[in-house]
Amino acid sequence: KLSGYTLKETCDVLRSRRTKVPTQKTISKYYSMDTTPDDNHVKVKKPMAFDVEPFSSAIAEIVSLNPKCCMSSVYDVLLANYVDTGEFNALPGNEQTLRNYIHHLRDIGKIVERPESRRTYDVMDVPPPGEKAQIDFGQLKCDDGLTVHFICIVLWHSRLLGVYAQDHKFNSEESCRAIHRFSSKCGGRVKTLVIDQDSVFVSEEIYGEVFETTMFKSFLEEQEMGIWVCTKADPESKGCVENAVKYVKSNFFSARRFSCIDDVLRALPAWTDRANSRIH
């Protein structure tokens, strides 16, 4: 405009300079302005509908107290507090207007974001050799309709892995048999088994006191082993075996197809030996 171009000529010049041209309405809007807008378009920006009291303070307070709240929920709260009570006939804007205003409040720092609190995990000391073994169960549904249930046993110190599978869930007797097979393969028994509150091992817990199932309790007494029962969502205590379960699913099952449990039982021992070729 300052160069003397008419409105039509301005459109032609923009088309020659850029591949994407604003609409005719947008070009006319800026051509008719008396001042040049700055980077933030402060001089030409429309006033925000909710940028008035008491809505501005109320919105900032609601979102600050509920950082993950839905925008439509904030809008409903405003309706209940200001429209339903008769203080205002209607809200100054719709839900999309409110959503844009909340983004604006976050950008200018008027909404105080609470620091996200996450659990701090600490690395547990590796016990001496033969001290503890971690146990966990896994389940995977194969493409041919076969569901494989397996138990993973990991020596905490050396990361030696034992995996035993079957086509149904493990009960107490089958779990004890798998632990015995692993002990026989290692040539010795660990002092403590690290388990979670699985029903095959623990029948109930009352005020922190754990009661083992009858079969598992007899097995522990016979083998002179102790147990360490982990709490729920405690990756520090059973992180090794939880990673082992994921490793079995991704490394053993992902590239193989099994139609029956016999195929799994034939391939699993050799794979376990290869996985143990590089122990800790």
Salt bridges, closest charged atoms under 4 A:
ASP12 OD2 - LYS8 NZ 3.51
ASP12 OD1 - ARG15 NH1 3.46
GLU113 OE2 - ARG106 NE 2.66
GLU116 OE2 - ARG118 NE 3.30
GLU131 OE1 - LYS191 NZ 3.93
ASP136 OD2 - LYS238 NZ 3.46
ASP143 OD2 - ARG257 NH1 3.24
ASP144 OD1 - ARG257 NH2 2.98
ASP167 OD1 - HIS168 ND1 2.95
GLU173 OE2 - ARG177 NH2 3.09
GLU174 OE2 - HIS168 NE2 2.82
ASP196 OD2 - LYS238 NZ 3.67
ASP234 OD1 - ARG119 NH2 3.40
ASP263 OD1 - ARG266 NH2 2.42
ASP273 OD1 - LYS185 NZ 3.35
